[in-house]
Each structure stands twice: as C-alpha cells, then as structure tokens.
Amino acid sequence: MSEKRFDVGGRVIVITGAGQGIGREYALAFAEAGAIPVLAEINRANLDKVEEEVRARGGTPLAIETDVGTPESVQAMVARTLESHGRIDVLINNAAIFATIPRRKFDEIPFDEWNRVIHVNITGSYLCAAAVAPVMRTAGHGRIINISSGTVPQGVPGFLHYVSSKAAIVGMTRAMARELGDDNINVNAVLPGYTETEMEHASMDDGMHDFIQNKRILKRPETPDDLIGLVMFLASPGSAFITGQCIACCGGEVML
Ligand SMILES: NC(=O)c1ccc[n+]([C@@H]2O[C@H](COP(=O)([O-])OP(=O)(O)OC[C@H]3O[C@@H](n4cnc5c(N)ncnc54)[C@H](O)[C@@H]3O)[C@@H](O)[C@H]2O)c1
C-alpha cells in the first residue's frame, strides 16, 4: 500500500446530523482532508451555517435537508448525492437525538419521547444504510461507520431510550457487516465517550464532567477532535481489513 493509505481525498462522505456538535466537526475535518462532505441534516438553519463554514475553509460541501427517520427523505438525499457526484464512498450514521435528552428515571420517560429516540437513532441509521448499500454494492466498495456510544458498555443510567438505541447500533453493525462483507462494504461502529461540543447537554448535571474524567485512563475532557482520527481511519484505504468492529474512543474509560 502506498502513501495513499490514509488518504480520503476526493471521497464522497455522507455525514448525517452534520448541523451541529460532532457531525459538524466531521464535516469540517473531511473537507480539510480533501473529501466531499454531504451534509444530511434536519435543521435547515444549522445546515446552512455549516455549509457556509465548510465553504469558508475551501471545501465543496453538498448540503441536503434530510430527516433520517423518513424513508422518502433519505432516498431523496441519496438521489441528489448521486446526481451531483455519481457515488457515495462512506456513510457516517451520526444523526441522533442526543443533546436535547433530559435525564429521567426510565419509567418516567414519556412514551412519545421514547418512540422518537428509538425511531431516529435506530431506524434512521438503518434507513440510511439501506439506502446507500445498493449504491456501494454496485460500486464494489463502501464504508459504513455507525456512531454508537460508550454509555452502552457502561450501562449509564438516566436515558434508557438513548442507551438502548445505541446498543442496537452495536448489533446492527455486527450483523450488517456480515451481510455486506461479500460486497466489499465494511461496517464498523465507533463508541465515543462523553464529548464536549458547543452544545449544552440536557443530560449533564454539575459534577458529571469531573466524575466522567476521573473514570478515564487519560483524565481530560474529550473533544470532537479526539474522534476525527478514528473516523477518518475507518473511512480510508488503511482500514480495508477492519469490519464488524466496535471501537471505543474515550481515553480508556471503557475497554471492549
Ligand atoms: N457528544 C457526546 O458526548 C456523545 C457521546 C457518545 C456518542 N455520541 C453520538 O455522537 C453523535 C453526535 O453527537 P452530538 O453530541 O454531536 O449530538 P447532537 O445532539 O449535538 O447533534 C445531533 C445532530 O443530529 C441532528 N438530527 C437529529 N435528528 C435528526 C434527523 N431525524 N435527521 C437528520 N438529522 C437529525 C440534529 O439536528 C443535530 O444536528 C450522536 O450519534 C451521539 O449519539 C455523542
């Protein structure tokens, strides 16, 4: 393998939930690395803002208002991407209901909130993977990177719908990897630790930051930048023989 081992230049990378937080940082980082980020985001105002930011850094994003929980919307996003670029090399299933989730006892979660979290976080990831798989199959290669969470191996209390949804992503990754291996499509999951973004997280209360940091081998806050190396590696030629894996990126807070 050549110096292209970790090169993602020219790759078309669909990033769902790219309008804020970690997804926004993936978009900026992939653009800086010469990839073409497709921003698939439900929040129009944030989508426009991130599109502008990527352009300001010399990137060539494709911004598509998308609801990952609606099959027609996902199909339209894939169709527009193909119209513009003719291929999809990587899907990052990053969109989720997360920052806005308040902590509650599991038996106090309102039923509609439970359903929304489960639907967007599980079904949304499934719909996006199901929409890009035929495209990747035809192309003879592809990468699907599912974003799970370090809350799963730890069984973090206070948002059972979220943790359950991210546990489903682990099972989905493993079974999907087996189904897509013969098509040369690699499927892996990333389990971030608690990551500080520009958002106030409704699930965090005072003292939680210190508590989390003290559980880590590397005792410092995690930032989106800490995740970029791993996600970019999984999107690059260098990770061609890695599939069906769940990789924690959390300063050693958990060991899988
Ligand atoms: N930040 C953390 O501490 C942390 C830790 C572990 C895992 N994660 C995971 O990383 C990913 C990003 O986290 P974040 O902190 O940036 O979350 P966030 O809540 O700040 O951002 C999520 C993004 O997804 C978008 N989104 C929500 N529903 C959507 C839909 N139906 N269609 C399209 N887009 C939709 C939101 O508008 C938002 O832009 C999530 O999957 C999250 O579960 C985050």
Ligand as a Chemical Component Dictionary entry (heavy atoms), coordinates in Angstrom:
data_LIG
# 
_chem_comp.id                   LIG 
_chem_comp.type                 NON-POLYMER 
_chem_comp.pdbx_formal_charge   0 
_chem_comp.three_letter_code    LIG 
# 
loop_
_chem_comp_atom.comp_id 
_chem_comp_atom.atom_id 
_chem_comp_atom.alt_atom_id 
_chem_comp_atom.type_symbol 
_chem_comp_atom.charge 
_chem_comp_atom.model_Cartn_x 
_chem_comp_atom.model_Cartn_y 
_chem_comp_atom.model_Cartn_z 
_chem_comp_atom.pdbx_ordinal 
LIG N1  N1  N 0  -21.413 14.214 22.482 1  
LIG C1  C1  C 0  -21.258 13.082 23.169 2  
LIG O1  O1  O 0  -20.901 13.075 24.351 3  
LIG C2  C2  C 0  -21.506 11.743 22.517 4  
LIG C3  C3  C 0  -21.056 10.589 23.181 5  
LIG C4  C4  C 0  -21.277 9.344  22.609 6  
LIG C5  C5  C 0  -21.926 9.262  21.378 7  
LIG N2  N2  N 1  -22.352 10.396 20.769 8  
LIG C6  C6  C 0  -23.046 10.259 19.483 9  
LIG O2  O2  O 0  -22.370 11.051 18.527 10 
LIG C7  C7  C 0  -23.317 11.574 17.598 11 
LIG C8  C8  C 0  -23.223 13.101 17.583 12 
LIG O3  O3  O 0  -23.368 13.598 18.905 13 
LIG P1  P1  P 0  -23.546 15.148 19.196 14 
LIG O4  O4  O 0  -23.089 15.376 20.574 15 
LIG O5  O5  O -1 -22.977 15.945 18.085 16 
LIG O6  O6  O 0  -25.167 15.222 19.158 17 
LIG P2  P2  P 0  -26.135 16.477 18.918 18 
LIG O7  O7  O 0  -27.420 16.125 19.568 19 
LIG O8  O8  O 0  -25.454 17.741 19.328 20 
LIG O9  O9  O 0  -26.300 16.542 17.336 21 
LIG C9  C9  C 0  -27.092 15.618 16.643 22 
LIG C10 C10 C 0  -27.396 16.164 15.247 23 
LIG O10 O10 O 0  -28.291 15.244 14.612 24 
LIG C11 C11 C 0  -29.335 16.011 14.015 25 
LIG N3  N3  N 0  -30.561 15.205 13.883 26 
LIG C12 C12 C 0  -31.424 14.845 14.878 27 
LIG N4  N4  N 0  -32.469 14.192 14.341 28 
LIG C13 C13 C 0  -32.258 14.123 13.005 29 
LIG C14 C14 C 0  -32.996 13.575 11.922 30 
LIG N5  N5  N 0  -34.177 12.965 12.114 31 
LIG N6  N6  N 0  -32.487 13.670 10.668 32 
LIG C15 C15 C 0  -31.295 14.290 10.460 33 
LIG N7  N7  N 0  -30.566 14.862 11.450 34 
LIG C16 C16 C 0  -31.039 14.766 12.702 35 
LIG C17 C17 C 0  -29.536 17.179 14.957 36 
LIG O11 O11 O 0  -30.284 18.226 14.358 37 
LIG C18 C18 C 0  -28.099 17.537 15.285 38 
LIG O12 O12 O 0  -27.561 18.383 14.298 39 
LIG C19 C19 C 0  -24.679 11.061 18.048 40 
LIG O13 O13 O 0  -24.960 9.862  17.359 41 
LIG C20 C20 C 0  -24.472 10.772 19.509 42 
LIG O14 O14 O 0  -25.370 9.823  19.995 43 
LIG C21 C21 C 0  -22.156 11.617 21.313 44 
# 
loop_
_chem_comp_bond.comp_id 
_chem_comp_bond.atom_id_1 
_chem_comp_bond.atom_id_2 
_chem_comp_bond.value_order 
_chem_comp_bond.pdbx_ordinal 
LIG N1  C1  SING 1  
LIG C1  O1  DOUB 2  
LIG C1  C2  SING 3  
LIG C2  C3  SING 4  
LIG C2  C21 DOUB 5  
LIG C3  C4  DOUB 6  
LIG C4  C5  SING 7  
LIG C5  N2  DOUB 8  
LIG N2  C6  SING 9  
LIG N2  C21 SING 10 
LIG C6  O2  SING 11 
LIG C6  C20 SING 12 
LIG O2  C7  SING 13 
LIG C7  C8  SING 14 
LIG C7  C19 SING 15 
LIG C8  O3  SING 16 
LIG O3  P1  SING 17 
LIG P1  O4  DOUB 18 
LIG P1  O5  SING 19 
LIG P1  O6  SING 20 
LIG O6  P2  SING 21 
LIG P2  O7  DOUB 22 
LIG P2  O8  SING 23 
LIG P2  O9  SING 24 
LIG O9  C9  SING 25 
LIG C9  C10 SING 26 
LIG C10 O10 SING 27 
LIG C10 C18 SING 28 
LIG O10 C11 SING 29 
LIG C11 N3  SING 30 
LIG C11 C17 SING 31 
LIG N3  C12 SING 32 
LIG N3  C16 SING 33 
LIG C12 N4  DOUB 34 
LIG N4  C13 SING 35 
LIG C13 C14 SING 36 
LIG C13 C16 DOUB 37 
LIG C14 N5  SING 38 
LIG C14 N6  DOUB 39 
LIG N6  C15 SING 40 
LIG C15 N7  DOUB 41 
LIG N7  C16 SING 42 
LIG C17 O11 SING 43 
LIG C17 C18 SING 44 
LIG C18 O12 SING 45 
LIG C19 O13 SING 46 
LIG C19 C20 SING 47 
LIG C20 O14 SING 48 
# 
